[in-house]
Amino acid sequence: MNKAKMVMFIFAVAAILSMISIGYAIAIKSVIAAIAGLVALCVVMMTGFKMKRKFQNQGLL
C-alpha cells in the first residue's frame, strides 16, 4: 500500500469517527456536540476530497 492510499485510509477513518461522534452526541442529547461533530465531518470530508484530487493529478491513485 503506497503512502497516498494510507493517507486516504486515515481520512476515511476520521470521517467514520466523526459520524460516530454525531450519533453519540444525539444519544446524550447534546446539541453543541452534535454540531461540532457535523462541522468536523464536513472539514474531514472536504479535506479528503481535496487531497484525493491532488493525488489523482499527481498520478498516485
C-alpha distance matrix in Angstrom:
0.0 3.8 6.7 8.2 6.4 6.8 10.3 11.0 10.4 12.8 15.2 15.2 16.1 18.7 20.2 20.6 22.3 24.6 25.6 26.4 28.4 30.5 31.4 32.3 34.4 36.2 36.9 38.5 40.3 39.1 39.2 38.0 34.9 34.2 34.6 32.4 29.6 30.1 30.0 26.8 25.2 26.4 25.1 21.6 21.5 23.0 20.8 17.6 19.2 20.2 16.8 15.4 18.3 17.8 14.2 15.6 18.6 16.6 14.7 11.2 10.7
3.8 0.0 3.8 5.6 5.6 6.5 8.9 10.3 10.9 12.8 14.7 15.7 16.9 18.8 20.4 21.5 23.0 24.9 26.2 27.4 29.0 31.0 32.3 33.3 35.0 37.0 38.0 39.4 41.0 39.5 39.3 37.8 34.9 34.3 34.3 32.0 29.5 29.9 29.3 26.2 24.9 25.7 24.0 20.7 20.7 21.7 19.1 16.3 17.8 18.1 14.5 13.5 16.1 15.0 11.4 13.3 15.8 13.4 12.0 8.3 9.0
6.7 3.8 0.0 3.8 5.5 5.0 6.2 8.7 9.8 10.6 12.5 14.3 15.4 16.6 18.5 20.1 21.2 22.8 24.6 25.8 27.0 29.1 30.7 31.5 32.9 35.2 36.3 37.4 38.9 37.2 36.9 35.2 32.4 32.0 31.8 29.3 27.1 27.6 26.7 23.5 22.6 23.3 21.3 18.1 18.6 19.4 16.4 14.1 16.0 16.0 12.2 12.1 14.9 13.2 10.2 13.0 15.2 12.8 12.5 8.7 9.9
8.2 5.6 3.8 0.0 3.8 5.4 5.2 6.3 8.7 10.0 10.8 12.5 14.4 15.5 16.7 18.6 20.2 21.3 22.9 24.6 25.9 27.5 29.3 30.4 31.7 33.7 35.1 36.4 37.6 35.9 35.3 33.7 31.1 30.4 30.0 27.7 25.5 25.5 24.6 21.7 20.5 20.8 18.9 15.9 15.9 16.4 13.7 11.2 12.5 12.6 9.0 8.4 11.2 9.9 6.8 9.6 12.0 10.3 10.0 6.4 6.9
6.4 5.6 5.5 3.8 0.0 3.8 5.4 5.0 6.1 8.7 9.8 10.4 12.3 14.2 15.2 16.5 18.4 20.0 21.1 22.6 24.3 25.9 27.3 28.6 30.2 32.0 33.2 34.8 36.1 34.7 34.3 33.1 30.2 29.3 29.3 27.2 24.6 24.7 24.3 21.4 19.7 20.5 19.2 15.8 15.4 16.7 14.6 11.4 12.8 14.0 10.7 9.3 12.6 12.4 9.2 11.0 14.2 13.1 11.9 8.4 7.2
6.8 6.5 5.0 5.4 3.8 0.0 3.8 5.4 5.0 6.3 8.8 9.8 10.6 12.4 14.3 15.4 16.6 18.5 20.1 21.1 22.6 24.7 26.1 26.9 28.6 30.7 31.6 32.9 34.6 33.0 33.0 31.6 28.5 28.0 28.2 25.8 23.3 23.9 23.5 20.2 19.0 20.3 18.7 15.1 15.6 17.3 14.7 11.9 14.3 15.3 11.9 11.5 15.0 14.5 11.8 14.2 17.1 15.7 15.1 11.4 10.9
10.3 8.9 6.2 5.2 5.4 3.8 0.0 3.8 5.4 5.1 6.4 8.7 10.0 10.6 12.5 14.4 15.4 16.7 18.6 20.1 21.1 23.0 24.9 25.7 27.0 29.2 30.5 31.6 32.9 31.1 30.8 29.1 26.3 25.9 25.7 23.2 20.9 21.4 20.5 17.4 16.4 17.3 15.4 12.1 12.8 14.0 11.2 8.8 11.5 12.1 8.7 9.3 12.8 12.0 10.1 13.0 15.5 14.4 14.7 11.4 11.1
11.0 10.3 8.7 6.3 5.0 5.4 3.8 0.0 3.8 5.4 5.0 6.2 8.7 9.8 10.5 12.4 14.3 15.3 16.6 18.5 19.9 21.4 23.1 24.4 25.7 27.5 29.0 30.5 31.6 30.0 29.5 28.2 25.4 24.5 24.3 22.3 19.8 19.7 19.3 16.4 14.7 15.5 14.3 10.8 10.6 12.2 10.2 6.8 9.1 10.7 8.0 7.3 11.1 11.4 9.6 11.7 14.7 14.5 14.3 11.4 9.8
10.4 10.9 9.8 8.7 6.1 5.0 5.4 3.8 0.0 3.8 5.4 5.0 6.2 8.6 9.8 10.6 12.4 14.3 15.4 16.6 18.4 20.2 21.5 22.6 24.4 26.2 27.2 28.7 30.2 29.0 28.9 27.8 24.7 23.8 24.3 22.2 19.3 19.8 19.9 16.7 15.0 16.6 15.8 12.0 12.1 14.6 12.8 9.6 12.2 14.2 11.7 10.9 14.7 15.3 13.2 15.1 18.3 17.9 17.3 14.1 12.4
12.8 12.8 10.6 10.0 8.7 6.3 5.1 5.4 3.8 0.0 3.8 5.4 5.1 6.1 8.6 9.9 10.5 12.3 14.3 15.3 16.4 18.6 20.2 20.9 22.4 24.6 25.7 26.8 28.4 26.7 26.8 25.3 22.2 21.8 22.2 19.7 17.1 18.0 17.8 14.3 13.3 15.2 13.8 10.1 11.4 13.7 11.5 9.2 12.6 14.1 11.6 12.1 15.8 15.8 14.4 16.9 19.7 19.2 19.3 16.1 15.0
15.2 14.7 12.5 10.8 9.8 8.8 6.4 5.0 5.4 3.8 0.0 3.8 5.5 5.0 6.2 8.7 9.9 10.6 12.4 14.3 15.2 16.7 18.8 19.9 21.0 23.0 24.5 25.7 26.8 25.1 24.6 23.2 20.5 19.7 19.6 17.4 14.9 15.2 14.8 11.6 10.2 11.7 10.4 6.7 7.6 10.0 8.2 5.8 9.3 11.1 9.4 10.0 13.5 14.0 13.4 15.6 18.2 18.4 18.7 16.1 14.7
15.2 15.7 14.3 12.5 10.4 9.8 8.7 6.2 5.0 5.4 3.8 0.0 3.8 5.4 5.1 6.3 8.7 10.0 10.7 12.4 14.3 15.6 17.0 18.5 20.1 21.6 22.9 24.7 25.8 24.6 24.3 23.5 20.5 19.2 19.7 18.0 14.9 15.1 15.6 12.7 10.4 12.3 12.2 8.5 8.3 11.5 10.8 7.9 10.4 13.2 11.9 11.4 14.9 16.2 15.2 16.7 19.8 20.2 19.9 17.3 15.1
16.1 16.9 15.4 14.4 12.3 10.6 10.0 8.7 6.2 5.1 5.5 3.8 0.0 3.8 5.4 5.1 6.2 8.6 9.9 10.5 12.3 14.4 15.5 16.4 18.3 20.2 21.0 22.5 24.2 23.0 23.2 22.3 19.0 18.2 19.2 17.2 14.0 15.1 15.9 12.6 11.0 13.7 13.4 9.8 10.7 14.1 13.1 10.8 13.8 16.3 14.8 14.8 18.4 19.3 18.1 20.0 23.0 23.1 22.9 20.0 18.1
18.7 18.8 16.6 15.5 14.2 12.4 10.6 9.8 8.6 6.1 5.0 5.4 3.8 0.0 3.8 5.5 5.1 6.2 8.7 9.8 10.5 12.6 14.5 15.1 16.3 18.6 19.9 21.0 22.3 20.7 20.6 19.3 16.2 15.7 16.3 13.9 11.1 12.3 12.6 9.0 8.1 11.0 10.2 6.9 8.9 12.0 10.9 9.7 13.0 15.0 13.9 14.8 18.1 18.8 18.4 20.5 23.1 23.4 23.8 21.0 19.5
20.2 20.4 18.5 16.7 15.2 14.3 12.5 10.5 9.8 8.6 6.2 5.1 5.4 3.8 0.0 3.8 5.4 5.2 6.3 8.7 9.8 10.8 12.8 14.3 15.4 17.0 18.7 20.2 21.1 19.7 19.2 18.4 15.5 14.2 14.6 13.1 9.8 10.1 11.0 8.2 5.7 8.6 9.1 6.0 6.6 10.2 10.4 9.0 11.5 14.1 13.9 14.2 17.2 18.6 18.5 20.1 22.8 23.6 23.8 21.5 19.5
20.6 21.5 20.1 18.6 16.5 15.4 14.4 12.4 10.6 9.9 8.7 6.3 5.1 5.5 3.8 0.0 3.8 5.5 5.1 6.2 8.7 10.0 10.9 12.4 14.3 15.7 16.7 18.7 20.0 19.2 19.3 19.0 15.8 14.3 15.7 14.4 10.8 11.6 13.4 10.8 8.4 11.7 12.7 9.8 10.1 13.8 14.2 12.4 14.7 17.6 17.1 17.0 20.2 21.7 21.2 22.5 25.5 26.2 26.1 23.6 21.3
22.3 23.0 21.2 20.2 18.4 16.6 15.4 14.3 12.4 10.5 9.9 8.7 6.2 5.1 5.4 3.8 0.0 3.8 5.4 5.0 6.2 8.8 9.9 10.3 12.1 14.3 15.1 16.4 18.1 17.0 17.5 16.8 13.3 12.7 14.3 12.5 9.1 11.1 12.6 9.6 8.6 12.3 12.8 10.3 11.8 15.2 15.1 14.0 16.9 19.3 18.7 19.2 22.4 23.5 23.1 24.9 27.7 28.2 28.3 25.6 23.8
24.6 24.9 22.8 21.3 20.0 18.5 16.7 15.3 14.3 12.3 10.6 10.0 8.6 6.2 5.2 5.5 3.8 0.0 3.8 5.3 4.9 6.4 8.9 9.7 10.4 12.5 14.2 15.3 16.3 14.7 14.6 13.8 10.6 9.6 10.8 9.1 5.5 7.3 8.9 6.3 5.4 9.2 10.0 8.4 10.0 13.1 13.6 13.3 15.8 18.1 18.2 19.0 21.8 23.0 23.3 25.0 27.4 28.3 28.8 26.4 24.6
25.6 26.2 24.6 22.9 21.1 20.1 18.6 16.6 15.4 14.3 12.4 10.7 9.9 8.7 6.3 5.1 5.4 3.8 0.0 3.8 5.4 5.2 6.6 8.8 10.0 11.0 12.7 14.7 15.4 14.7 14.5 14.6 11.7 9.6 11.2 10.8 7.0 7.6 10.4 8.9 6.7 10.1 12.1 10.6 10.9 14.3 15.5 14.7 16.6 19.4 19.8 19.9 22.6 24.4 24.5 25.8 28.4 29.6 29.7 27.6 25.3
26.4 27.4 25.8 24.6 22.6 21.1 20.1 18.5 16.6 15.3 14.3 12.4 10.5 9.8 8.7 6.2 5.0 5.3 3.8 0.0 3.8 5.4 5.2 6.2 8.6 10.0 10.6 12.5 14.1 13.8 14.6 14.9 11.5 10.1 12.7 12.1 8.5 10.3 13.1 11.3 9.9 13.6 15.1 13.5 14.3 17.7 18.5 17.6 19.8 22.6 22.5 22.8 25.7 27.3 27.1 28.5 31.3 32.2 32.2 29.7 27.5
28.4 29.0 27.0 25.9 24.3 22.6 21.1 19.9 18.4 16.4 15.2 14.3 12.3 10.5 9.8 8.7 6.2 4.9 5.4 3.8 0.0 3.8 5.4 5.0 6.0 8.5 9.7 10.5 12.0 10.9 11.8 11.6 7.9 7.3 10.0 8.9 5.8 8.7 11.1 9.5 9.4 12.9 14.1 13.2 14.7 17.7 18.4 18.2 20.6 22.9 23.1 23.9 26.7 28.0 28.1 29.9 32.4 33.2 33.6 31.2 29.3
30.5 31.0 29.1 27.5 25.9 24.7 23.0 21.4 20.2 18.6 16.7 15.6 14.4 12.6 10.8 10.0 8.8 6.4 5.2 5.4 3.8 0.0 3.8 5.4 5.1 6.3 8.6 10.1 10.3 9.5 9.5 10.1 7.2 4.9 7.7 8.1 5.1 6.6 9.9 9.5 8.9 11.8 13.9 13.7 14.5 17.3 18.7 18.7 20.6 23.0 23.7 24.3 26.7 28.4 28.9 30.3 32.7 33.9 34.4 32.3 30.1
31.4 32.3 30.7 29.3 27.3 26.1 24.9 23.1 21.5 20.2 18.8 17.0 15.5 14.5 12.8 10.9 9.9 8.9 6.6 5.2 5.4 3.8 0.0 3.8 5.4 5.1 6.2 8.8 9.7 10.2 11.1 12.6 9.8 7.6 11.0 11.8 8.9 10.1 13.6 13.2 12.0 15.1 17.3 16.7 17.1 20.2 21.7 21.3 23.0 25.7 26.3 26.5 29.1 31.0 31.2 32.3 35.0 36.2 36.3 34.1 31.7
32.3 33.3 31.5 30.4 28.6 26.9 25.7 24.4 22.6 20.9 19.9 18.5 16.4 15.1 14.3 12.4 10.3 9.7 8.8 6.2 5.0 5.4 3.8 0.0 3.8 5.4 4.9 6.3 8.5 8.8 10.8 11.9 8.7 8.1 11.7 11.8 9.5 11.8 14.8 14.0 13.8 17.0 18.7 18.0 19.2 22.2 23.2 22.9 25.1 27.6 27.9 28.4 31.2 32.7 32.8 34.3 37.0 37.9 38.1 35.7 33.6
34.4 35.0 32.9 31.7 30.2 28.6 27.0 25.7 24.4 22.4 21.0 20.1 18.3 16.3 15.4 14.3 12.1 10.4 10.0 8.6 6.0 5.1 5.4 3.8 0.0 3.8 5.4 5.3 6.0 5.3 7.1 8.2 5.4 5.0 8.8 9.2 8.0 10.2 12.9 12.9 13.3 16.1 17.8 17.9 19.2 21.8 22.9 23.3 25.3 27.5 28.2 29.1 31.5 33.0 33.5 35.1 37.4 38.5 39.1 36.8 34.9
36.2 37.0 35.2 33.7 32.0 30.7 29.2 27.5 26.2 24.6 23.0 21.6 20.2 18.6 17.0 15.7 14.3 12.5 11.0 10.0 8.5 6.3 5.1 5.4 3.8 0.0 3.8 5.5 4.8 6.1 7.2 9.8 8.2 6.3 9.9 11.6 10.2 11.3 14.5 15.1 14.9 17.3 19.6 19.8 20.5 23.1 24.8 24.9 26.5 28.9 29.9 30.5 32.7 34.6 35.1 36.4 38.8 40.1 40.5 38.4 36.2
36.9 38.0 36.3 35.1 33.2 31.6 30.5 29.0 27.2 25.7 24.5 22.9 21.0 19.9 18.7 16.7 15.1 14.2 12.7 10.6 9.7 8.6 6.2 4.9 5.4 3.8 0.0 3.8 5.4 7.8 10.2 12.5 10.6 9.6 13.3 14.5 12.9 14.6 17.8 17.8 17.5 20.4 22.4 22.2 23.0 25.9 27.3 27.2 29.0 31.5 32.2 32.6 35.2 36.9 37.2 38.5 41.1 42.2 42.4 40.1 37.8
38.5 39.4 37.4 36.4 34.8 32.9 31.6 30.5 28.7 26.8 25.7 24.7 22.5 21.0 20.2 18.7 16.4 15.3 14.7 12.5 10.5 10.1 8.8 6.3 5.3 5.5 3.8 0.0 3.8 5.6 9.0 10.9 9.2 9.6 13.1 13.9 13.2 15.4 18.0 18.0 18.6 21.4 23.0 23.1 24.4 27.0 28.2 28.4 30.5 32.7 33.3 34.1 36.7 38.1 38.6 40.1 42.6 43.6 44.0 41.7 39.7
40.3 41.0 38.9 37.6 36.1 34.6 32.9 31.6 30.2 28.4 26.8 25.8 24.2 22.3 21.1 20.0 18.1 16.3 15.4 14.1 12.0 10.3 9.7 8.5 6.0 4.8 5.4 3.8 0.0 3.8 6.3 9.1 8.7 8.5 11.5 13.2 13.1 14.5 17.1 18.0 18.5 20.8 22.7 23.3 24.4 26.7 28.2 28.8 30.5 32.6 33.6 34.5 36.7 38.4 39.1 40.5 42.7 44.0 44.7 42.6 40.5
39.1 39.5 37.2 35.9 34.7 33.0 31.1 30.0 29.0 26.7 25.1 24.6 23.0 20.7 19.7 19.2 17.0 14.7 14.7 13.8 10.9 9.5 10.2 8.8 5.3 6.1 7.8 5.6 3.8 0.0 3.8 5.5 5.4 6.3 8.8 10.1 10.7 12.5 14.5 15.4 16.6 18.6 20.2 21.1 22.6 24.5 25.9 26.8 28.7 30.5 31.5 32.7 34.9 36.2 37.2 38.8 40.8 42.0 42.9 40.9 39.1
39.2 39.3 36.9 35.3 34.3 33.0 30.8 29.5 28.9 26.8 24.6 24.3 23.2 20.6 19.2 19.3 17.5 14.6 14.5 14.6 11.8 9.5 11.1 10.8 7.1 7.2 10.2 9.0 6.3 3.8 0.0 3.8 5.5 5.1 6.2 8.6 9.8 10.5 12.3 14.1 15.2 16.6 18.4 19.9 21.0 22.6 24.3 25.6 27.1 28.7 30.1 31.4 33.2 34.7 35.9 37.4 39.2 40.7 41.7 39.9 38.1
38.0 37.8 35.2 33.7 33.1 31.6 29.1 28.2 27.8 25.3 23.2 23.5 22.3 19.3 18.4 19.0 16.8 13.8 14.6 14.9 11.6 10.1 12.6 11.9 8.2 9.8 12.5 10.9 9.1 5.5 3.8 0.0 3.8 5.4 5.2 6.1 8.6 9.9 10.6 12.2 14.2 15.4 16.5 18.2 19.9 21.2 22.5 24.1 25.9 27.1 28.4 30.1 31.8 33.0 34.4 36.1 37.7 39.0 40.3 38.5 37.0
34.9 34.9 32.4 31.1 30.2 28.5 26.3 25.4 24.7 22.2 20.5 20.5 19.0 16.2 15.5 15.8 13.3 10.6 11.7 11.5 7.9 7.2 9.8 8.7 5.4 8.2 10.6 9.2 8.7 5.4 5.5 3.8 0.0 3.8 5.4 5.0 6.0 8.5 9.8 10.3 12.1 14.2 15.2 16.2 18.1 19.8 20.8 22.0 24.1 25.6 26.5 28.1 30.2 31.3 32.3 34.1 36.0 37.1 38.2 36.1 34.6
34.2 34.3 32.0 30.4 29.3 28.0 25.9 24.5 23.8 21.8 19.7 19.2 18.2 15.7 14.2 14.3 12.7 9.6 9.6 10.1 7.3 4.9 7.6 8.1 5.0 6.3 9.6 9.6 8.5 6.3 5.1 5.4 3.8 0.0 3.8 5.4 5.1 6.2 8.7 9.8 10.4 12.4 14.3 15.2 16.4 18.3 19.9 20.8 22.5 24.3 25.5 26.7 28.7 30.2 31.2 32.7 34.7 36.1 36.9 35.0 33.2
34.6 34.3 31.8 30.0 29.3 28.2 25.7 24.3 24.3 22.2 19.6 19.7 19.2 16.3 14.6 15.7 14.3 10.8 11.2 12.7 10.0 7.7 11.0 11.7 8.8 9.9 13.3 13.1 11.5 8.8 6.2 5.2 5.4 3.8 0.0 3.8 5.4 5.0 6.2 8.5 9.7 10.6 12.3 14.2 15.3 16.5 18.3 19.8 21.2 22.6 24.2 25.6 27.2 28.6 30.1 31.5 33.2 34.7 35.9 34.3 32.6
32.4 32.0 29.3 27.7 27.2 25.8 23.2 22.3 22.2 19.7 17.4 18.0 17.2 13.9 13.1 14.4 12.5 9.1 10.8 12.1 8.9 8.1 11.8 11.8 9.2 11.6 14.5 13.9 13.2 10.1 8.6 6.1 5.0 5.4 3.8 0.0 3.8 5.4 5.1 6.1 8.6 9.9 10.5 12.2 14.2 15.4 16.4 18.1 20.0 21.2 22.3 24.1 25.9 26.9 28.3 30.1 31.7 32.9 34.2 32.4 31.0
29.6 29.5 27.1 25.5 24.6 23.3 20.9 19.8 19.3 17.1 14.9 14.9 14.0 11.1 9.8 10.8 9.1 5.5 7.0 8.5 5.8 5.1 8.9 9.5 8.0 10.2 12.9 13.2 13.1 10.7 9.8 8.6 6.0 5.1 5.4 3.8 0.0 3.8 5.4 5.0 6.1 8.6 9.8 10.4 12.1 14.1 15.2 16.1 18.2 19.9 20.8 22.1 24.3 25.5 26.5 28.2 30.2 31.3 32.3 30.3 28.6
30.1 29.9 27.6 25.5 24.7 23.9 21.4 19.7 19.8 18.0 15.2 15.1 15.1 12.3 10.1 11.6 11.1 7.3 7.6 10.3 8.7 6.6 10.1 11.8 10.2 11.3 14.6 15.4 14.5 12.5 10.5 9.9 8.5 6.2 5.0 5.4 3.8 0.0 3.8 5.4 5.0 6.3 8.7 9.9 10.5 12.2 14.2 15.2 16.5 18.4 19.9 20.9 22.7 24.3 25.6 26.9 28.7 30.3 31.3 29.6 27.8
30.0 29.3 26.7 24.6 24.3 23.5 20.5 19.3 19.9 17.8 14.8 15.6 15.9 12.6 11.0 13.4 12.6 8.9 10.4 13.1 11.1 9.9 13.6 14.8 12.9 14.5 17.8 18.0 17.1 14.5 12.3 10.6 9.8 8.7 6.2 5.1 5.4 3.8 0.0 3.8 5.4 5.1 6.2 8.6 9.9 10.6 12.2 14.1 15.5 16.6 18.2 19.9 21.3 22.6 24.2 25.8 27.2 28.7 30.1 28.6 27.2
26.8 26.2 23.5 21.7 21.4 20.2 17.4 16.4 16.7 14.3 11.6 12.7 12.6 9.0 8.2 10.8 9.6 6.3 8.9 11.3 9.5 9.5 13.2 14.0 12.9 15.1 17.8 18.0 18.0 15.4 14.1 12.2 10.3 9.8 8.5 6.1 5.0 5.4 3.8 0.0 3.8 5.5 5.1 6.1 8.5 10.0 10.6 12.0 14.2 15.4 16.3 18.1 20.1 21.0 22.2 24.1 25.8 26.9 28.2 26.3 25.0
25.2 24.9 22.6 20.5 19.7 19.0 16.4 14.7 15.0 13.3 10.2 10.4 11.0 8.1 5.7 8.4 8.6 5.4 6.7 9.9 9.4 8.9 12.0 13.8 13.3 14.9 17.5 18.6 18.5 16.6 15.2 14.2 12.1 10.4 9.7 8.6 6.1 5.0 5.4 3.8 0.0 3.8 5.5 5.2 6.0 8.5 9.9 10.4 12.2 14.2 15.2 16.2 18.3 19.9 20.8 22.3 24.3 25.6 26.5 24.7 22.9
26.4 25.7 23.3 20.8 20.5 20.3 17.3 15.5 16.6 15.2 11.7 12.3 13.7 11.0 8.6 11.7 12.3 9.2 10.1 13.6 12.9 11.8 15.1 17.0 16.1 17.3 20.4 21.4 20.8 18.6 16.6 15.4 14.2 12.4 10.6 9.9 8.6 6.3 5.1 5.5 3.8 0.0 3.8 5.6 5.2 6.0 8.4 9.8 10.6 12.2 14.1 15.2 16.6 18.3 19.9 21.1 22.7 24.4 25.6 24.3 22.6
25.1 24.0 21.3 18.9 19.2 18.7 15.4 14.3 15.8 13.8 10.4 12.2 13.4 10.2 9.1 12.7 12.8 10.0 12.1 15.1 14.1 13.9 17.3 18.7 17.8 19.6 22.4 23.0 22.7 20.2 18.4 16.5 15.2 14.3 12.3 10.5 9.8 8.7 6.2 5.1 5.5 3.8 0.0 3.8 5.5 5.3 6.0 8.4 10.1 10.6 12.1 14.1 15.6 16.5 18.2 20.0 21.3 22.6 24.2 22.7 21.6
21.6 20.7 18.1 15.9 15.8 15.1 12.1 10.8 12.0 10.1 6.7 8.5 9.8 6.9 6.0 9.8 10.3 8.4 10.6 13.5 13.2 13.7 16.7 18.0 17.9 19.8 22.2 23.1 23.3 21.1 19.9 18.2 16.2 15.2 14.2 12.2 10.4 9.9 8.6 6.1 5.2 5.6 3.8 0.0 3.8 5.6 5.2 6.0 8.6 9.9 10.4 12.0 14.3 15.2 16.2 18.1 19.9 20.9 22.1 20.2 19.0
21.5 20.7 18.6 15.9 15.4 15.6 12.8 10.6 12.1 11.4 7.6 8.3 10.7 8.9 6.6 10.1 11.8 10.0 10.9 14.3 14.7 14.5 17.1 19.2 19.2 20.5 23.0 24.4 24.4 22.6 21.0 19.9 18.1 16.4 15.3 14.2 12.1 10.5 9.9 8.5 6.0 5.2 5.5 3.8 0.0 3.8 5.5 5.0 6.2 8.6 9.8 10.4 12.3 14.2 15.2 16.3 18.4 19.9 20.7 19.3 17.5
23.0 21.7 19.4 16.4 16.7 17.3 14.0 12.2 14.6 13.7 10.0 11.5 14.1 12.0 10.2 13.8 15.2 13.1 14.3 17.7 17.7 17.3 20.2 22.2 21.8 23.1 25.9 27.0 26.7 24.5 22.6 21.2 19.8 18.3 16.5 15.4 14.1 12.2 10.6 10.0 8.5 6.0 5.3 5.6 3.8 0.0 3.8 5.4 5.3 6.2 8.6 9.9 10.8 12.4 14.3 15.4 16.7 18.6 19.9 19.0 17.7
20.8 19.1 16.4 13.7 14.6 14.7 11.2 10.2 12.8 11.5 8.2 10.8 13.1 10.9 10.4 14.2 15.1 13.6 15.5 18.5 18.4 18.7 21.7 23.2 22.9 24.8 27.3 28.2 28.2 25.9 24.3 22.5 20.8 19.9 18.3 16.4 15.2 14.2 12.2 10.6 9.9 8.4 6.0 5.2 5.5 3.8 0.0 3.8 5.5 5.1 6.1 8.6 10.0 10.5 12.2 14.2 15.4 16.6 18.2 16.9 16.1
17.6 16.3 14.1 11.2 11.4 11.9 8.8 6.8 9.6 9.2 5.8 7.9 10.8 9.7 9.0 12.4 14.0 13.3 14.7 17.6 18.2 18.7 21.3 22.9 23.3 24.9 27.2 28.4 28.8 26.8 25.6 24.1 22.0 20.8 19.8 18.1 16.1 15.2 14.1 12.0 10.4 9.8 8.4 6.0 5.0 5.4 3.8 0.0 3.8 5.4 5.1 6.1 8.7 9.8 10.4 12.1 14.2 15.3 16.2 14.5 13.2
19.2 17.8 16.0 12.5 12.8 14.3 11.5 9.1 12.2 12.6 9.3 10.4 13.8 13.0 11.5 14.7 16.9 15.8 16.6 19.8 20.6 20.6 23.0 25.1 25.3 26.5 29.0 30.5 30.5 28.7 27.1 25.9 24.1 22.5 21.2 20.0 18.2 16.5 15.5 14.2 12.2 10.6 10.1 8.6 6.2 5.3 5.5 3.8 0.0 3.8 5.4 5.0 6.2 8.6 9.8 10.4 12.3 14.2 15.1 14.3 12.6
20.2 18.1 16.0 12.6 14.0 15.3 12.1 10.7 14.2 14.1 11.1 13.2 16.3 15.0 14.1 17.6 19.3 18.1 19.4 22.6 22.9 23.0 25.7 27.6 27.5 28.9 31.5 32.7 32.6 30.5 28.7 27.1 25.6 24.3 22.6 21.2 19.9 18.4 16.6 15.4 14.2 12.2 10.6 9.9 8.6 6.2 5.1 5.4 3.8 0.0 3.8 5.4 5.2 6.2 8.7 9.9 10.7 12.5 14.3 13.8 13.1
16.8 14.5 12.2 9.0 10.7 11.9 8.7 8.0 11.7 11.6 9.4 11.9 14.8 13.9 13.9 17.1 18.7 18.2 19.8 22.5 23.1 23.7 26.3 27.9 28.2 29.9 32.2 33.3 33.6 31.5 30.1 28.4 26.5 25.5 24.2 22.3 20.8 19.9 18.2 16.3 15.2 14.1 12.1 10.4 9.8 8.6 6.1 5.1 5.4 3.8 0.0 3.8 5.4 5.0 6.1 8.6 9.9 10.6 12.2 11.0 10.7
15.4 13.5 12.1 8.4 9.3 11.5 9.3 7.3 10.9 12.1 10.0 11.4 14.8 14.8 14.2 17.0 19.2 19.0 19.9 22.8 23.9 24.3 26.5 28.4 29.1 30.5 32.6 34.1 34.5 32.7 31.4 30.1 28.1 26.7 25.6 24.1 22.1 20.9 19.9 18.1 16.2 15.2 14.1 12.0 10.4 9.9 8.6 6.1 5.0 5.4 3.8 0.0 3.8 5.4 5.1 6.1 8.6 9.8 10.4 9.3 7.9
18.3 16.1 14.9 11.2 12.6 15.0 12.8 11.1 14.7 15.8 13.5 14.9 18.4 18.1 17.2 20.2 22.4 21.8 22.6 25.7 26.7 26.7 29.1 31.2 31.5 32.7 35.2 36.7 36.7 34.9 33.2 31.8 30.2 28.7 27.2 25.9 24.3 22.7 21.3 20.1 18.3 16.6 15.6 14.3 12.3 10.8 10.0 8.7 6.2 5.2 5.4 3.8 0.0 3.8 5.5 5.1 6.1 8.6 9.7 10.1 9.2
17.8 15.0 13.2 9.9 12.4 14.5 12.0 11.4 15.3 15.8 14.0 16.2 19.3 18.8 18.6 21.7 23.5 23.0 24.4 27.3 28.0 28.4 31.0 32.7 33.0 34.6 36.9 38.1 38.4 36.2 34.7 33.0 31.3 30.2 28.6 26.9 25.5 24.3 22.6 21.0 19.9 18.3 16.5 15.2 14.2 12.4 10.5 9.8 8.6 6.2 5.0 5.4 3.8 0.0 3.8 5.5 5.2 6.3 8.7 8.9 9.5
14.2 11.4 10.2 6.8 9.2 11.8 10.1 9.6 13.2 14.4 13.4 15.2 18.1 18.4 18.5 21.2 23.1 23.3 24.5 27.1 28.1 28.9 31.2 32.8 33.5 35.1 37.2 38.6 39.1 37.2 35.9 34.4 32.3 31.2 30.1 28.3 26.5 25.6 24.2 22.2 20.8 19.9 18.2 16.2 15.2 14.3 12.2 10.4 9.8 8.7 6.1 5.1 5.5 3.8 0.0 3.8 5.5 5.1 6.1 5.2 6.0
15.6 13.3 13.0 9.6 11.0 14.2 13.0 11.7 15.1 16.9 15.6 16.7 20.0 20.5 20.1 22.5 24.9 25.0 25.8 28.5 29.9 30.3 32.3 34.3 35.1 36.4 38.5 40.1 40.5 38.8 37.4 36.1 34.1 32.7 31.5 30.1 28.2 26.9 25.8 24.1 22.3 21.1 20.0 18.1 16.3 15.4 14.2 12.1 10.4 9.9 8.6 6.1 5.1 5.5 3.8 0.0 3.8 5.3 4.9 5.9 5.3
18.6 15.8 15.2 12.0 14.2 17.1 15.5 14.7 18.3 19.7 18.2 19.8 23.0 23.1 22.8 25.5 27.7 27.4 28.4 31.3 32.4 32.7 35.0 37.0 37.4 38.8 41.1 42.6 42.7 40.8 39.2 37.7 36.0 34.7 33.2 31.7 30.2 28.7 27.2 25.8 24.3 22.7 21.3 19.9 18.4 16.7 15.4 14.2 12.3 10.7 9.9 8.6 6.1 5.2 5.5 3.8 0.0 3.8 5.4 7.8 8.7
16.6 13.4 12.8 10.3 13.1 15.7 14.4 14.5 17.9 19.2 18.4 20.2 23.1 23.4 23.6 26.2 28.2 28.3 29.6 32.2 33.2 33.9 36.2 37.9 38.5 40.1 42.2 43.6 44.0 42.0 40.7 39.0 37.1 36.1 34.7 32.9 31.3 30.3 28.7 26.9 25.6 24.4 22.6 20.9 19.9 18.6 16.6 15.3 14.2 12.5 10.6 9.8 8.6 6.3 5.1 5.3 3.8 0.0 3.8 5.6 8.1
14.7 12.0 12.5 10.0 11.9 15.1 14.7 14.3 17.3 19.3 18.7 19.9 22.9 23.8 23.8 26.1 28.3 28.8 29.7 32.2 33.6 34.4 36.3 38.1 39.1 40.5 42.4 44.0 44.7 42.9 41.7 40.3 38.2 36.9 35.9 34.2 32.3 31.3 30.1 28.2 26.5 25.6 24.2 22.1 20.7 19.9 18.2 16.2 15.1 14.3 12.2 10.4 9.7 8.7 6.1 4.9 5.4 3.8 0.0 3.8 5.7
11.2 8.3 8.7 6.4 8.4 11.4 11.4 11.4 14.1 16.1 16.1 17.3 20.0 21.0 21.5 23.6 25.6 26.4 27.6 29.7 31.2 32.3 34.1 35.7 36.8 38.4 40.1 41.7 42.6 40.9 39.9 38.5 36.1 35.0 34.3 32.4 30.3 29.6 28.6 26.3 24.7 24.3 22.7 20.2 19.3 19.0 16.9 14.5 14.3 13.8 11.0 9.3 10.1 8.9 5.2 5.9 7.8 5.6 3.8 0.0 3.8
10.7 9.0 9.9 6.9 7.2 10.9 11.1 9.8 12.4 15.0 14.7 15.1 18.1 19.5 19.5 21.3 23.8 24.6 25.3 27.5 29.3 30.1 31.7 33.6 34.9 36.2 37.8 39.7 40.5 39.1 38.1 37.0 34.6 33.2 32.6 31.0 28.6 27.8 27.2 25.0 22.9 22.6 21.6 19.0 17.5 17.7 16.1 13.2 12.6 13.1 10.7 7.9 9.2 9.5 6.0 5.3 8.7 8.1 5.7 3.8 0.0
